[in-house]
Amino acid sequence: MSKKTLTVFTPAYNRAYTLPLGYEALCRQTCNDFEWLIIDDGSTDNTRELVQQWIGEGKVKIRYIYQENQGMHGAHNTAYRNIDTELNTCVDSDDYMPDDAVEKIISFWRKYGSEEVAGLMGLDSDFQGRVIGTRFPEGLLRSTLSAFYARGGKGDKKLVYRTDVIKSYPEYPIFEGEKYVSLGYKYELIDQDFELLTFNEVITCVEYREDGSSLNMFRQYVRNPKGFAFIRKSSMCLAPTWKRRFWEAAHYVSSSIILRNANYIKESPRKVLTLFATPLGFLIYCYIMYKNKNH
C-alpha cells in the first residue's frame, strides 16, 4: 500500500462520546489519500475499544497510539514523532471535516505548494457552516499566522503543515504536574522562517464544548503557570509588534505571581519591558483569580 499524503491526527482524552462524529466524517471523504492518527492521551473510557472496532471495519486507515496523560501539547509531540506523510493537520476530538476537505487540501497543495512555504492555513466553521472569525483578504496569497492576526484577522484557523518542517522545530516542553503549553509555541517559531499559503475554504467544523480547553482558559492559567510563563517568555521575543510583546510580558508577570517567582524579572528575556509591564501583570493576576473564584 502506497504512503498517504495527509495525516489527520486527533488527540483524545475521554472523548469516546464525540469521536464517532469525526470518524463518520472521515468515512465520507471524497478522497482517501489520508490516514487518521489517534493519540489516546490516557483515556479511562472506552476509546480504545471504539477505535479497535473502527480499525476492524477497514473503512479508513487508522493508527492508534496510547500514552499516559500529558495534555494536548504532549499528544502533539507524540503525533509529530510518528507522522511520516508529507502533510499533517490536527482535528480535535469534538470536531469533524467536511466531506470534501481532504480532497480540497491535497488538490490545493498539489497546485500551489512548495518548499518555500510551511504549509497552508484554511478556515474553520461552526456546525451551522458559519466561518469562525474572518476570511483571508482577497489578494493575500501567503502570510505567517502572526502577521495575519496583526493585520486584524480574527478567529481560529486550521493549519496544515509540511511534516518535515514541523518536525524540525523543538518539541513542546512537559512540566511536571502541569498539562498545558500553548500550541502556538511551535507555530510562532515556524513563523520566523516560513509563510503559509492562505486557503479560503472550510477545512474543519468546530464546536467549543464546556469541557474543552478554550472555555476553561482562566482555570488553565492557575493550574499551568509554568507552561504559561514559558510561552510568554518565548512570545516576548517573537511577537511581531511591541504592543503584543508588552501584553505577553504582562501575562508573564501574572503567571510569575501565581508561581510566587520573585526572580521573574531576572529570568525574563526582556527585563526592562517586564519591569514596565509589572503593574498591568498584577491587574491581570487579580482578574484571573477573580474569574476562577466566580466561574
C-alpha positions in Angstrom: 0.0 0.0 0.0 1.4 3.4 -1.0 2.1 6.1 1.6 -0.7 8.6 2.1 -0.2 12.3 1.5 -2.0 13.7 4.6 -2.2 12.6 8.2 -5.2 13.8 10.2 -4.3 13.4 13.8 -6.6 13.6 16.8 -5.6 13.9 20.4 -8.3 12.3 22.6 -8.8 12.2 26.3 -12.1 10.6 27.5 -13.8 11.6 24.3 -15.4 8.3 23.2 -18.7 10.1 23.1 -17.5 12.7 20.5 -15.1 10.7 18.3 -17.8 9.0 16.2 -18.6 12.4 14.7 -15.1 12.7 13.3 -14.9 9.1 12.3 -18.1 9.2 10.3 -17.0 12.4 8.5 -13.7 10.7 7.5 -15.6 7.7 6.2 -17.5 10.1 3.9 -14.4 11.8 2.5 -14.3 12.1 -1.3 -10.6 11.4 -1.3 -8.9 8.6 0.7 -5.4 9.9 0.4 -5.0 10.3 4.2 -4.7 8.3 7.4 -6.1 9.0 10.8 -3.7 9.0 13.7 -5.4 8.9 17.1 -3.3 9.8 20.1 -5.2 8.5 23.2 -3.8 10.7 26.0 -4.6 8.4 28.9 -8.3 7.9 28.4 -10.2 5.8 31.0 -13.4 5.5 29.0 -13.9 3.0 26.0 -11.9 5.0 23.5 -9.5 2.0 22.8 -12.3 -0.4 22.2 -14.1 2.0 20.0 -11.1 2.7 17.8 -10.2 -1.0 17.6 -13.7 -1.6 16.3 -13.2 1.0 13.6 -9.8 -0.4 12.6 -11.6 -3.7 12.2 -14.1 -2.2 9.9 -11.4 -1.1 7.5 -13.2 1.9 6.1 -10.4 4.3 7.0 -6.7 3.8 7.5 -6.3 4.3 11.3 -3.3 4.3 13.6 -3.8 4.3 17.3 -1.3 5.2 20.0 -2.0 5.2 23.7 0.1 7.2 26.2 -0.1 8.3 29.8 -1.9 11.6 30.1 0.3 14.6 29.2 -2.1 17.2 27.9 -2.8 18.4 24.4 0.7 19.5 23.8 2.1 16.2 24.8 -0.2 14.4 22.5 1.0 16.7 19.7 4.6 15.8 20.5 3.7 12.1 20.1 1.8 12.7 16.9 4.7 14.6 15.3 7.2 11.8 16.3 5.0 9.3 14.5 3.8 11.1 11.4 5.5 10.2 8.1 3.2 11.7 5.5 4.0 14.8 3.5 1.3 16.9 5.3 -0.5 16.8 8.6 -3.3 18.6 10.3 -4.9 18.3 13.7 -8.7 17.8 14.0 -9.8 17.9 17.6 -11.8 15.0 19.1 -15.1 17.0 19.1 -14.7 18.4 15.6 -15.1 17.0 12.0 -14.0 17.6 8.5 -16.5 18.5 5.6 -16.9 15.6 3.2 -14.6 17.1 0.6 -12.0 18.7 2.9 -9.2 16.2 2.3 -9.7 16.4 -1.5 -9.6 20.2 -1.3 -6.4 20.3 0.8 -4.5 17.9 -1.4 -5.6 19.5 -4.7 -4.7 23.0 -3.4 -1.3 21.8 -2.2 -0.5 20.0 -5.4 -1.3 23.1 -7.3 0.4 25.8 -5.1 2.6 24.0 -2.5 6.3 24.3 -2.5 9.3 24.1 -0.2 9.2 27.9 0.2 6.2 27.6 2.5 5.5 25.6 5.7 2.1 24.5 4.5 -1.3 26.2 4.4 -3.9 27.7 6.6 -7.6 27.3 5.9 -10.9 28.2 7.6 -12.9 26.7 10.5 -16.7 27.0 10.6 -19.2 26.2 13.3 -21.6 23.2 12.9 -24.1 25.5 11.1 -21.5 26.4 8.5 -20.7 29.9 9.6 -17.0 30.8 9.2 -15.2 31.4 12.5 -13.7 34.9 12.6 -12.6 36.5 9.3 -11.7 35.0 5.9 -8.4 35.8 4.4 -8.3 39.1 2.4 -8.6 38.8 -1.3 -5.1 39.0 -2.9 -3.4 37.7 0.2 -1.8 34.6 -1.2 0.5 33.8 1.7 1.2 35.0 5.2 2.6 34.0 8.5 -0.1 33.2 11.1 1.1 36.0 13.4 1.1 38.6 10.6 -2.5 37.6 9.6 -3.6 38.4 13.2 -1.5 41.5 13.3 -3.4 42.8 10.2 -6.7 42.4 12.1 -7.5 38.8 11.2 -9.7 37.1 13.8 -10.8 33.5 14.7 -9.1 30.2 14.8 -7.7 29.0 11.5 -7.0 25.4 10.5 -3.3 24.7 10.0 -1.9 22.1 7.6 1.9 21.8 8.0 4.6 20.1 6.0 5.7 17.3 8.3 9.4 17.8 7.6 9.0 21.5 8.7 7.1 21.0 11.9 9.4 18.1 12.9 12.5 20.3 12.6 11.4 22.6 15.5 11.7 21.9 19.2 9.0 19.8 20.9 6.6 21.3 23.4 8.2 21.1 26.9 6.5 18.9 29.6 6.3 20.5 33.0 5.8 18.1 36.0 2.4 18.5 37.5 1.1 20.5 34.5 -0.9 19.6 31.4 -0.9 22.7 29.2 1.5 24.5 27.0 0.2 26.7 24.2 0.3 25.0 20.8 1.2 28.4 19.4 4.8 27.9 20.6 5.7 25.9 17.5 3.6 28.0 15.2 5.4 31.1 16.3 8.8 29.6 15.8 7.9 28.5 12.3 6.6 32.0 11.5 10.1 33.3 11.9 11.2 31.2 8.9 8.2 30.4 6.7 4.9 31.7 5.5 1.8 29.7 5.0 -0.4 29.6 1.9 -3.9 31.1 2.5 -6.8 28.9 1.6 -10.3 30.4 1.8 -12.1 27.1 2.2 -13.6 25.5 5.3 -11.4 22.5 6.4 -12.9 21.8 9.8 -16.2 22.3 11.5 -15.7 23.0 15.2 -17.7 23.3 18.3 -16.4 24.8 21.6 -17.7 22.5 24.3 -18.0 23.1 28.1 -15.2 20.5 28.7 -12.9 22.0 26.1 -9.8 24.0 26.8 -11.0 27.1 25.0 -13.7 27.7 27.6 -11.6 26.8 30.6 -8.7 29.2 30.0 -8.8 31.0 33.3 -8.7 27.7 35.1 -5.7 26.7 32.9 -3.8 29.9 33.9 -4.0 28.8 37.5 -3.3 25.1 37.0 -0.4 25.5 34.5 1.6 28.6 35.4 5.0 27.1 34.3 3.6 26.4 30.9 2.2 29.8 30.5 5.3 31.5 31.8 7.3 29.5 29.2 5.2 30.6 26.2 5.1 34.2 27.4 8.9 34.4 27.5 9.1 33.0 24.0 6.4 35.3 22.7 8.1 38.4 24.3 10.9 37.7 21.8 9.0 36.6 18.8 5.7 38.5 18.7 5.5 40.8 15.6 4.7 44.1 17.4 5.9 45.8 20.6 2.3 46.2 21.7 1.9 42.5 21.5 5.3 41.9 23.3 4.2 44.2 26.1 1.0 42.2 26.5 2.9 39.0 26.6 5.2 40.5 29.2 2.2 41.4 31.4 0.9 37.9 31.2 4.3 36.6 32.0 4.2 38.7 35.2 0.7 37.3 36.1 1.9 33.7 35.7 5.1 34.5 37.7 2.9 35.9 40.6 0.9 32.6 40.5 4.2 30.7 40.7 5.4 33.0 43.5 8.5 33.5 41.5 10.4 36.5 42.9 13.1 36.2 40.2 10.7 36.8 37.3 12.5 40.0 36.1 15.9 38.3 36.2 14.6 35.3 34.3 12.8 37.4 31.7 14.3 37.7 28.2 13.0 41.3 28.1 13.8 42.7 31.5 13.0 46.4 31.0 9.8 45.5 29.2 8.8 43.2 32.0 9.5 45.8 34.6 7.2 48.3 32.9 4.6 45.6 32.4 4.5 44.6 36.1 1.6 46.8 37.2 -0.6 45.5 34.3 0.5 42.0 35.1 -0.6 42.4 38.7 -4.0 43.5 37.5 -4.3 40.5 35.1 -3.4 38.3 38.0 -6.2 39.8 40.1 -8.6 39.4 37.3 -7.6 35.7 36.7 -8.1 34.9 40.4 -11.5 36.7 40.4 -12.7 34.8 37.4 -11.6 31.5 38.8 -13.3 32.2 42.1 -16.6 33.2 40.4 -16.6 30.8 37.4 
